Amino acid sequence: MQEKKNSTASKKSVSRKRKPKKKKSLGRVLFILFMTAAAAVFLAIVGYLIIILQGERMLQANLDKIEMPEASIVLDREGNEIGKLLKENREYVSLKEMPDLLVEAFVATEDRRFYDHSGIDFISIGRAVVKDIMARGLVEGGSTITQQLARNLFLDNDKNFLRKATEASIAIALENKFTKNEILEMYLNRIYLGSGTYGVKAAAKHFFNKELDQLEIWEIATLAGLPKAPSTLNPMADPQASKERRAVVLSLMKEMGLISEEERKAAAEVDYVAPNIPEDDHYASYMDYVIEEIKAKTGLTEEQLNMNGYRITTAINTQAQLAMEEVFSDPANFPEDGTDQIVQAAMTIVDHRDGTVVAMIGGRDYANRGFNRATSRNRQPGSSFKPLVAYAPAMETGDWGPDSLLKDEKMSFGGYSPNNYNNRYQGQVTMRTAIRDSINVPAVWLLNEIGVKTGMDYVEELGIDLDDENDRNLAIALGGLTGGVSTLEMAQAYGMFGNGGMWNEAHAVLKIEDSEGNLIYEYDPNTKRMMSEENAYAMTDMLVNVVQNGTGKAARMDRPVAGKTGTTQIGIEGITDAANRDIWFAGYTPEWSAAVWVGFDNTNEDNYLVAKSAAAAEIFSSVMTKAMEGMKVQSFPAPKGYEEQEEEEEEVEPPKQATGLTAEFDPFSNSVLLNWNDAGEGLQYNIYRQTAGEEAVHLLTSKSTEVEDMTVQLNTSYKYYVTVLDPETELESEPSEKVEVVTPEEPFIPEPTEPIEPDESNSGGNTGGNLEQPPVGEEDPPLEEQPPADELPIEELPNEPAEGDQPPGENDPSTNNG
């Protein structure tokens, strides 16, 4: 017991002896913390002073930049100036002339504590730092209006801590030198708002064709939402994204008490419609593409391009560009407009010898920094995709060529059952015929033979991205894609055929120099072989045949042309199957490749095409004829060994014109009987029919000189003509003279006849009568004496007329044609 007490006392004694040490240790910690805090404050003060001094120094050294930036100049390849990226769309306006709601909307959206800070909002910076740490990168801006002005005046848009510190220092200097209203006025006149516009006054005119005092609430909110991402959120570039951003701004305005809930709701529901402002400058589509290419290739921003005085050398051919703009400005070159939309179109020309973009147009009414349909990838290409995804990769396997026989039968591939146009099949056809007549099943069958992956890989090597999951099916043989293609991609891809199998990356920018003449970018050629010279020449030969004798006749020019049509059907229930969504022509000469798309921005029951792909082919011919005027006519270069063979070949004349065509309506069968004179042994005949107000369509190909058209309608006028086809040379004659047939308004109903009384004198007691045997020589011939099936007259529509590609089902172009 005593020992325990002594032990306890000893422990207490020890414990009491350690207490002074704890007090001493705590005091030391507090002292260290105090000194650390003092050092931090001292360093913060020094750092703040350095920031202020640095900002003041930079502001004083660059005050001249407040006045006017230096425009970047765009040149053609010869060094001739074609324009400046900084347009005359900067208009200064005083703060007093700006509507209060406009100013308040920008403050509410960009910097609601603008009047409370001295250039830096530490609350916003703290929030930005937290988000940057969570994202493990610089994602949040946290910039005040003053910081944005500092960046617009003196800095670039790169997100790094050094630039942010410099931006903050200049912002403090600006706050020390100018009043809040002066800063706001400079900001609202200098801020970049997209489509080449700077300042609210220029943007109001550009996007709405209004003065500032005419702006409605939804328009003010649209402008206030632009500084976040002016190139992608402006209503001309992306109306839907702009509308979504506008809704955010309107909510902020409602929170700040600037508008009521009713005003917010009404302003959020408005759909943007671009004003009809005539553009008086040329090259708008091309120069806008130049901006996008530079941004993608170099990382330079649009603001830098507009302000830093670069010299940009491009590959534009001004003759080709002006020819394109001239054709696109004439409504007579396009199909009929819809109920509330005009028919739109786009086109790109590429010099496939080096990949340079010669000319481009993004729409019939293209506005500067608008929606560029030439580079938009939301249009399915229909049959113009067949050579790229099926025929070319098949030829490259070495197992297939122009004379290879492909199956043309009604068949299914798992759950996919493609159809030929009007469900006509020939059993088997050559690749040359399948391409010329744009037959569907052979293309699908061939892709199945080589494998979908082979076709997809080949197309992606040509620069066309596919959906690796959703496009992995046989429908892509007919252009049934999840997304789509652009005219730029199609011109680039088809150029490989014209360039002897060598693919060149399409590009518009050759080099960029800064204002001092220093080279800051030069295009590095990107080229690769995609086909052998022999296969590329064989493909070109087949595509020349498409233009001369197939679906692409409207693309003919006064020089060699090869190409392929494409049409996608509308796919909207209740609308005629003859209605189309997109029509294409992709083709090339020995020098240039081009692709044309025609359609509506928003295809619906009120806005759709009744025109066929010939309309796109005609635009191709019109533009290319004008664009290439004065250029030497050249032939497609043949691979070595082909030249001597071609010299030895004699020129083959096409067949002579068909004669003696007659057409007669048969009321009993409700059909039209056609007859004409035999043109010679071994020849075939193409029969064409034209309905009033529509283009002629190819009905069928027949070996017989007698054909019955059983697809006619009552009370309709039809014109027929025939051409003679030599199946060996695939040359077609000029059309015969046309004959016209007008079908009756009502169907023919024969009058009833009196029943025939039986002749009892010959009955021989047989109450049923005595049926006469047919006379000798009038009975049907024995079965073995029937002519073979392939010699019987064809009385049905052909495999394909000259048009049509995609059927009603989405991504199921099983009835494609054209």
Secondary structure, DSSP 8 states (H G I E B T S, - for coil): -HHHHHHHHHHHHHHHHHHHHHHHHHHHHHHHHHHHHHHHHHHHHHHHHHHHHHHHHHHHHTGGGGT--B--EEE-TTS-EEEESS-S-B----GGGS-HHHHHHHHHHH-TTTTTSSS--HHHHHHHHHHHHHHTS-------HHHHHHHHHH------HHHHHHHHHHHHHHHHHS-HHHHHHHHHHH-B-STT-BSHHHHHHHHHS--GGG--HHHHHHHHTSTTSHHHHSTTT-HHHHHHHHHHHHHHHHHTTSS-HHHHHHHHT-----------SS-HHHHHHHHHHHHHHH---HHHHHHB--EEEE---HHHHHHHHHHHT-GGGS----SSS--EEEEEEEETTTTEEEEEE--TT--TT---TTT---B--GGGGHIIIIIHHHHHTTS--TT-EEEES---BTTB----GGG---EEEEHHHHHHTT-HHHHHHHHHHH-HHHHHHHHHHTT----TTTT-SGGGGGT--SS-B-HHHHHHHHHHHHTTTEEE--BSEEEEE-TTS-EEEE----EEE-S-HHHHHHHHHHHHHHHHHSTTGGG--SS--EEEEEEEE---TTS-TT-EEEEEEEEE-SSEEEEEEEE-SS-BTTB-B---THHHHHHHHHHHHHHTTTS--------TTHHHHHHHS------------EEEEETTTTEEEEE-----TT-EEEEEEEETTS--EEEEEESSSEEEE----SS-EEEEEEEEEETTTTEE------EEEE--SS-------------GGGTTT-TT-------TT-S---GGGS--GGGS---S--S--S-----SSTT--TT---
